Amino acid sequence: MKIQHLRLFFIINFFSAAIFAQQADKLKPAERSKAPDELYNEIFSADRSLFDAFNHCDTLSYRKFFTDDLEFYHDKGGLTVSLKNELQSFTDNCKTDLHLRRELIKSSLEVYPIKEYGAIEIGMHRFYHRTKEGTEKLGGTYKFIHVWQKKNEGWKLSRIISYGHD
């Protein structure tokens, strides 16, 4: 008898989760985010400024968006620890003939506050490969999680998770 109740429990939970997931996909990003508009806008702005520096290979501007103890988890590339190592990777990428450009998919953006620390940014973005000749091709669409820390000098990324690379 207990096994039948347990099976029923799992079946109900499975279908409830499936229905919830379908409904969550229909929500607008602002409805999914649990951040006040001000925080959402601050993180969106920090993201835009960070990737403007990234897209233009502006090392001086890029470096100001990270904590020294940065941890960058990439499902294909592995773990990069420290701002120094991230800057080296960034600089090496900018020296290649196949330059990357990142584009946020704004409709995917979610922001959640972290009490007395900062915010979590979750979303999807596209990366394009651009040659010296200026030809651009979509490299892929991927998912990310950014953990932002609020510092006196502004928003800093302390943890990055980049995943969904096939």
N, C-alpha and C positions, 0 to 999 in steps of 0.2 A: 504494500500500500504506500509506503514512504517513497519508493522509487517512482511510482506514478505521479505523486505530488511533486517530486523533484523535477521530473520531465515536464510537467505542466508549467512549473515555475520558470524553467529555462526557455520554454517555447514562448511564454507570455513576454518575458524579458527580451528575447530576441526580436520579436515583432514590434514591441514598444520602441526598442532602439532603432530599428529600421524605419519606423514611421517618423520618429523624432529627427533622424538624419535627413530624411526627405524634406521635412518641413524646414529644417535649418538651412538647407540649400536654397530655399525660396526667399529667405530673409535678405534684406538689404544689408550691406556691411555695417552701416550705422546701427542697425538693430542688433547685429551680432556683437558689436563692440560694447564692452562694459566701461568704456572710458568717457568722461565728460568731453564735450565738444572741444574744449580748450586743449586737453591732453591729446586727443586725437589729432588736432591740427598741428600741435607742436611736434608730434612724432612724424606725421606726414611731411612737415617742413624739414625736419632733420634728415629724414630718409631722402628727400629730394636733393638737399644740399650735399649729402654724402655721395650720392650716385652721380650728381653733376661733376663732382671732383673725380670720381671713378671714371666716368665716361670721357673726361678730358685729360686723363693721366696727370692730374694735378696733385702731386705727392704732398706738397705743403698743406693744402686744404684737406686732403684725404686723411692724413695722420691725426688731425685734431678731433676726429670722430670716434676714437677708440681709447679704452683704458689700457694701461701698460700691461695688465695681466690678461689681455684678450685671449679667449679660447674660441677657435673657429673650427666647427665640426662639419666636414663635407663628406657625404656618403661615398663618393668615389675617390676624393683626394686625401681623406684621412683627417687627422687633427693637426692644426697649426696652433701653437701656443706662443703668445707674446706679441706685442705690437711690432717689435723689431722683425720677427719672422714674417708677419703679415705684410709689412712694408717691403721686405725683400721680394716676396712673392708678387706683390703689386707692381713693383719696379721691373721685375723680370718680365711680367706679362706685357707691360707697356712697351718694352723693347722689341717685342715680336712683330712680325708682319701681319699677324692676324689679331687685330685689336678688338676688344670686347666693348659692347655697349649694352647697358642694362636699362630695361624699361619696366617700371612697376605696373602691375595690373590693378589699377586703383579700386575696381569693384571687389577685389579679393581682400582688401586691407582690413584687418581687425586690430584693435588696440585695447589692451587691458592694463589697468594700473597694478603696480606692485607696491604695497604699502611701505612707506619710508625708504624706498629704493629708486623706483622709476617706473618702467613700463615694459610690457611684452608686445611686440609687433609680430603679427602673423600675416602671411600673404603669399602671393605668387608673383613671379616676375619672368620676363623674357630676356634672353641674352642673344644679341646679334653679333656676328663676326664680321668685321670690316677689314678689307685689304687696304694696302697703300693706295690703290687706285680708287678707293672709295666705294667699291662694291660691297653691299651688305646682304647678309643671309641669316635667317633665323637659325640660331644654334639649338634652341629649345626653350621650353617653358618649365619652370621649376618652382618648388615650394621653399619657404624660408621661415625661420623663427629668429627674431632679434630680441635680445634682452638689453634694454637701454637703462643706463644709470644716470640719474639727475645729479650733476655736479655744479659747483659754483660757476664754472666756465661754460656750462651748457650740457647738452645731452651727449653721452658717450656710450658706445657699444661695448659691452663687456663679454657677451656670449653671442655666437652666431651658429645657427644650425641651417645647413643648406642640403636639401634632399630632393629625391624624386628624379634623379638623373638616370636615364636608361642606358 
